[in-house]
């Protein structure tokens, strides 16, 4: 492992040297305007495998890439009008814009939804490294998954195993960085931009968020369900997660639930438990073993039946509760609040609107 102390005199030479290390398949830790990142040549399969070994337990979190400009980004992603507007408004800067992936990168860089996050850093060294390499580099944070945010090299090294340290080829040490939040992540592949990771400010964390999306097919509705579940995966594993579904008959509540099941890799067919009230499924996803409880309270009009279901007792780490006809339940269990409320409405035979409310206090 080589460590270079960055200063004003060696910036240019350091960027060139980092590009040479990356070209050989090495991993480079470098400063950005947010946190320290770890870079690999995003087109080099062996380098990406090495990076994934370093990051270890990713739990579905995709990698992102750093590029020099929009023109370079368009070699690897399809930019719709949403994305182009965000590029013009926020980049270069601490934003990751997610678009549909084209091709050209190593396996494991794009997400399982065939999307890719792109950054244009507002940091000269990071941009110079990419310019010298003439290829995109990964832009993931340099900490091991789940560890302290990397604002200093010491933060990184003290939380790594010897095996992880051995994977690092070069560290560019710029001292302790300001405690800025990681980049905001915005998905532009849906009808409305969806913020997958916010700024992290106290106000942002405490506020209820609402977004309205348009789905043009059952497949798209199921994909939306999967993306929402991935966004809230940490909450699911740490505390448990409740999703309340509403909408008239045929609006797509069970279709959404099927999307949840597909994301969890549940092989059983997900059907609405209208008459049995509740169905339980085991799942294993991202090395996490858990349970999905699919509940339909449409015909639950007796408080004694509701009490027998013992719904609050189902909530636990790695437990996901999906409840159809949520509004019929919420008044009876006032202390039981959904983390996500999803209301589906018919637009046409194939189109649905989804109003999604995220409740941070639940």
FENGI-V474822 format. One record per pair of residues at least 6 apart in sequence whose C-alpha atoms are under 7 Angstrom apart, sorted by the first residue. I is the first residue (numbers start at 1). J is the second residue. D is the distance in whole Angstrom. If there is no record, write none. Layout:
BEGIN
i = <I & I>
j = <J & J>
d = <D & D>
END
This chain:
BEGIN
i = <1 & 1 & 1 & 2 & 2 & 2 & 3 & 3 & 3 & 3 & 4 & 4 & 4 & 5 & 5 & 5 & 6 & 6 & 6 & 11 & 15 & 15 & 15 & 16 & 16 & 18 & 18 & 19 & 19 & 19 & 22 & 22 & 22 & 23 & 23 & 25 & 25 & 25 & 25 & 25 & 26 & 26 & 26 & 27 & 27 & 27 & 27 & 27 & 27 & 28 & 28 & 28 & 28 & 28 & 28 & 28 & 29 & 29 & 29 & 29 & 29 & 29 & 29 & 29 & 30 & 30 & 30 & 30 & 30 & 31 & 31 & 32 & 32 & 32 & 33 & 33 & 34 & 34 & 34 & 34 & 34 & 35 & 35 & 35 & 35 & 35 & 36 & 36 & 36 & 36 & 37 & 37 & 37 & 37 & 38 & 38 & 38 & 38 & 38 & 39 & 39 & 39 & 40 & 40 & 40 & 40 & 40 & 41 & 41 & 41 & 41 & 41 & 42 & 42 & 42 & 42 & 42 & 42 & 43 & 43 & 43 & 44 & 45 & 45 & 48 & 54 & 54 & 54 & 55 & 55 & 56 & 57 & 58 & 59 & 60 & 60 & 62 & 62 & 62 & 63 & 63 & 63 & 63 & 64 & 64 & 64 & 64 & 64 & 64 & 64 & 65 & 65 & 65 & 65 & 65 & 65 & 65 & 66 & 66 & 66 & 66 & 66 & 66 & 66 & 66 & 67 & 67 & 67 & 67 & 67 & 68 & 68 & 68 & 68 & 69 & 76 & 76 & 76 & 76 & 77 & 77 & 77 & 77 & 78 & 78 & 78 & 78 & 79 & 82 & 83 & 83 & 91 & 92 & 92 & 92 & 93 & 93 & 93 & 94 & 94 & 94 & 95 & 95 & 95 & 95 & 96 & 96 & 96 & 96 & 96 & 96 & 96 & 97 & 97 & 97 & 97 & 97 & 97 & 98 & 98 & 98 & 98 & 98 & 98 & 98 & 99 & 99 & 99 & 99 & 99 & 99 & 100 & 100 & 100 & 100 & 101 & 101 & 101 & 101 & 110 & 121 & 130 & 130 & 142 & 142 & 143 & 143 & 143 & 144 & 147 & 148 & 150 & 151 & 151 & 151 & 152 & 152 & 152 & 153 & 181 & 181 & 184 & 184 & 184 & 185 & 185 & 185 & 185 & 186 & 186 & 186 & 186 & 187 & 187 & 187 & 187 & 188 & 191 & 191 & 192 & 196 & 205 & 206 & 206 & 207 & 208 & 208 & 208 & 209 & 209 & 209 & 210 & 210 & 210 & 211 & 211 & 211 & 212 & 212 & 212 & 212 & 213 & 213 & 213 & 214 & 214 & 214 & 214 & 215 & 215 & 215 & 215 & 216 & 216 & 216 & 217 & 217 & 218 & 221 & 222 & 222 & 222 & 222 & 223 & 225 & 225 & 225 & 226 & 226 & 226 & 235 & 236 & 236 & 236 & 236 & 237 & 237 & 238 & 238 & 239 & 239 & 240 & 240 & 240 & 240 & 240 & 240 & 241 & 241 & 241 & 241 & 242 & 242 & 242 & 242 & 242 & 242 & 243 & 243 & 243 & 243 & 243 & 243 & 243 & 244 & 244 & 244 & 244 & 244 & 244 & 244 & 244 & 245 & 245 & 245 & 245 & 245 & 245 & 245 & 245 & 246 & 246 & 246 & 246 & 246 & 246 & 246 & 246 & 247 & 247 & 247 & 247 & 251 & 251 & 251 & 252 & 253 & 253 & 254 & 254 & 258 & 261 & 264 & 264 & 264 & 265 & 265 & 266 & 272 & 273 & 273 & 273 & 274 & 274 & 274 & 277 & 277 & 277 & 278 & 278 & 278 & 278 & 279 & 279 & 279 & 280 & 280 & 280 & 280 & 281 & 281 & 281 & 282 & 282 & 282 & 283 & 283 & 283 & 284 & 289 & 290 & 290 & 291 & 291 & 291 & 292 & 292 & 292 & 293 & 293 & 293 & 294 & 294 & 294 & 295 & 295 & 295 & 296 & 296 & 296 & 297 & 297 & 298 & 300 & 312 & 330 & 337 & 338 & 339 & 339 & 339 & 339 & 340 & 340 & 340 & 340 & 341 & 341 & 341 & 342 & 342 & 342 & 342 & 343 & 343 & 343 & 344 & 344 & 344 & 344 & 345 & 345 & 345 & 346 & 346 & 347>
j = <168 & 169 & 170 & 169 & 170 & 171 & 170 & 171 & 172 & 173 & 171 & 172 & 173 & 172 & 173 & 174 & 172 & 173 & 174 & 125 & 125 & 128 & 129 & 129 & 132 & 28 & 129 & 129 & 132 & 133 & 28 & 40 & 41 & 41 & 133 & 40 & 41 & 44 & 46 & 47 & 40 & 47 & 169 & 38 & 39 & 40 & 168 & 169 & 170 & 38 & 39 & 40 & 168 & 169 & 170 & 171 & 36 & 37 & 38 & 39 & 142 & 170 & 171 & 172 & 36 & 37 & 38 & 171 & 172 & 37 & 174 & 121 & 123 & 126 & 122 & 123 & 94 & 180 & 181 & 182 & 183 & 141 & 150 & 151 & 177 & 182 & 141 & 142 & 150 & 151 & 139 & 140 & 141 & 142 & 138 & 139 & 140 & 141 & 142 & 137 & 138 & 139 & 47 & 48 & 51 & 137 & 138 & 47 & 135 & 136 & 137 & 138 & 48 & 105 & 106 & 136 & 137 & 138 & 104 & 105 & 106 & 106 & 106 & 107 & 106 & 144 & 164 & 167 & 144 & 145 & 145 & 145 & 145 & 286 & 230 & 286 & 109 & 110 & 111 & 109 & 110 & 138 & 140 & 109 & 116 & 117 & 118 & 138 & 139 & 140 & 117 & 118 & 119 & 136 & 137 & 138 & 139 & 118 & 119 & 120 & 121 & 136 & 137 & 138 & 139 & 73 & 119 & 120 & 130 & 136 & 120 & 127 & 130 & 131 & 120 & 101 & 102 & 103 & 104 & 99 & 100 & 101 & 102 & 99 & 100 & 101 & 102 & 99 & 188 & 97 & 188 & 120 & 120 & 121 & 122 & 120 & 121 & 122 & 121 & 183 & 184 & 119 & 183 & 184 & 185 & 117 & 118 & 119 & 183 & 184 & 185 & 186 & 117 & 118 & 119 & 185 & 186 & 187 & 115 & 116 & 117 & 118 & 186 & 187 & 188 & 115 & 116 & 117 & 187 & 188 & 189 & 114 & 115 & 116 & 189 & 110 & 114 & 115 & 116 & 116 & 127 & 136 & 137 & 150 & 156 & 149 & 150 & 156 & 160 & 159 & 155 & 156 & 176 & 177 & 179 & 175 & 176 & 177 & 173 & 199 & 200 & 197 & 198 & 199 & 195 & 196 & 197 & 198 & 193 & 194 & 195 & 196 & 193 & 194 & 195 & 196 & 194 & 213 & 214 & 213 & 231 & 360 & 360 & 361 & 360 & 358 & 359 & 360 & 357 & 358 & 359 & 356 & 357 & 358 & 355 & 356 & 357 & 353 & 354 & 355 & 356 & 353 & 354 & 355 & 351 & 352 & 353 & 354 & 221 & 351 & 352 & 353 & 350 & 351 & 352 & 350 & 351 & 255 & 256 & 255 & 256 & 258 & 259 & 259 & 256 & 259 & 260 & 259 & 260 & 263 & 241 & 317 & 318 & 319 & 320 & 317 & 318 & 317 & 318 & 316 & 317 & 315 & 316 & 317 & 318 & 319 & 320 & 319 & 320 & 321 & 339 & 320 & 321 & 322 & 338 & 339 & 340 & 321 & 322 & 323 & 338 & 339 & 340 & 341 & 322 & 323 & 324 & 326 & 338 & 340 & 341 & 342 & 253 & 323 & 324 & 325 & 326 & 341 & 342 & 343 & 253 & 324 & 325 & 326 & 327 & 342 & 343 & 344 & 253 & 343 & 344 & 345 & 344 & 345 & 346 & 344 & 324 & 344 & 271 & 272 & 270 & 270 & 283 & 284 & 285 & 283 & 285 & 283 & 296 & 279 & 295 & 296 & 296 & 298 & 299 & 295 & 296 & 297 & 293 & 294 & 295 & 296 & 293 & 294 & 295 & 291 & 292 & 293 & 294 & 291 & 292 & 293 & 290 & 291 & 292 & 289 & 290 & 291 & 290 & 318 & 318 & 319 & 318 & 319 & 320 & 319 & 320 & 321 & 320 & 321 & 322 & 321 & 322 & 323 & 322 & 323 & 324 & 323 & 324 & 325 & 324 & 325 & 325 & 306 & 336 & 336 & 362 & 362 & 358 & 359 & 360 & 362 & 356 & 357 & 358 & 359 & 356 & 357 & 358 & 354 & 355 & 356 & 357 & 354 & 355 & 356 & 352 & 353 & 354 & 355 & 352 & 353 & 354 & 352 & 353 & 353>
d = <6 & 5 & 6 & 6 & 5 & 6 & 6 & 5 & 6 & 7 & 6 & 5 & 6 & 6 & 5 & 6 & 6 & 6 & 5 & 7 & 6 & 6 & 5 & 7 & 6 & 7 & 6 & 6 & 6 & 5 & 7 & 6 & 6 & 7 & 7 & 7 & 7 & 7 & 7 & 5 & 7 & 6 & 6 & 7 & 6 & 5 & 5 & 5 & 7 & 6 & 5 & 7 & 7 & 6 & 5 & 6 & 7 & 6 & 4 & 6 & 6 & 6 & 5 & 6 & 6 & 5 & 6 & 6 & 5 & 6 & 7 & 7 & 6 & 6 & 6 & 6 & 7 & 5 & 6 & 5 & 7 & 7 & 6 & 5 & 7 & 7 & 6 & 6 & 6 & 6 & 6 & 6 & 4 & 4 & 7 & 6 & 6 & 6 & 5 & 6 & 5 & 6 & 6 & 6 & 7 & 5 & 5 & 6 & 7 & 6 & 5 & 7 & 7 & 6 & 6 & 6 & 5 & 6 & 7 & 4 & 5 & 6 & 5 & 7 & 7 & 7 & 5 & 7 & 5 & 6 & 7 & 6 & 6 & 5 & 7 & 7 & 7 & 6 & 5 & 5 & 7 & 7 & 6 & 7 & 6 & 5 & 6 & 6 & 5 & 6 & 6 & 5 & 6 & 6 & 5 & 4 & 5 & 6 & 5 & 6 & 7 & 6 & 5 & 6 & 5 & 6 & 6 & 5 & 6 & 5 & 6 & 6 & 7 & 7 & 6 & 6 & 5 & 6 & 6 & 6 & 6 & 5 & 5 & 6 & 5 & 6 & 7 & 6 & 6 & 7 & 6 & 6 & 5 & 5 & 5 & 6 & 5 & 5 & 7 & 4 & 6 & 6 & 5 & 5 & 6 & 6 & 5 & 5 & 6 & 6 & 5 & 6 & 5 & 5 & 7 & 6 & 5 & 6 & 6 & 5 & 4 & 6 & 6 & 5 & 6 & 5 & 6 & 6 & 7 & 6 & 6 & 6 & 4 & 6 & 6 & 7 & 6 & 5 & 5 & 5 & 7 & 6 & 7 & 6 & 7 & 6 & 6 & 5 & 7 & 7 & 7 & 6 & 6 & 5 & 7 & 6 & 5 & 6 & 6 & 6 & 7 & 5 & 5 & 6 & 6 & 5 & 5 & 7 & 6 & 6 & 4 & 6 & 6 & 5 & 6 & 7 & 7 & 6 & 6 & 6 & 6 & 7 & 6 & 7 & 7 & 6 & 5 & 6 & 6 & 5 & 7 & 6 & 4 & 6 & 6 & 5 & 7 & 7 & 6 & 4 & 6 & 6 & 5 & 6 & 7 & 6 & 5 & 6 & 6 & 5 & 5 & 6 & 6 & 4 & 7 & 5 & 6 & 7 & 6 & 7 & 5 & 7 & 4 & 6 & 6 & 5 & 6 & 6 & 6 & 5 & 7 & 6 & 5 & 7 & 7 & 5 & 4 & 5 & 7 & 6 & 4 & 6 & 5 & 4 & 5 & 5 & 6 & 7 & 5 & 6 & 6 & 6 & 5 & 6 & 5 & 5 & 7 & 6 & 5 & 6 & 6 & 6 & 5 & 6 & 6 & 5 & 6 & 5 & 6 & 6 & 5 & 6 & 6 & 6 & 5 & 6 & 5 & 6 & 5 & 6 & 7 & 6 & 5 & 6 & 7 & 6 & 5 & 6 & 7 & 6 & 5 & 6 & 6 & 5 & 5 & 6 & 6 & 7 & 7 & 6 & 5 & 7 & 6 & 7 & 6 & 7 & 7 & 6 & 7 & 6 & 6 & 6 & 5 & 7 & 7 & 6 & 5 & 6 & 7 & 6 & 4 & 6 & 6 & 5 & 7 & 7 & 6 & 5 & 6 & 6 & 5 & 7 & 6 & 5 & 6 & 6 & 5 & 6 & 6 & 7 & 5 & 6 & 7 & 5 & 6 & 6 & 5 & 6 & 6 & 5 & 6 & 6 & 5 & 6 & 6 & 5 & 6 & 6 & 5 & 7 & 6 & 6 & 6 & 7 & 7 & 7 & 6 & 7 & 6 & 5 & 7 & 5 & 7 & 6 & 5 & 6 & 6 & 5 & 7 & 6 & 6 & 5 & 7 & 6 & 5 & 7 & 6 & 6 & 5 & 7 & 5 & 5 & 7 & 5 & 7 & 7>
END
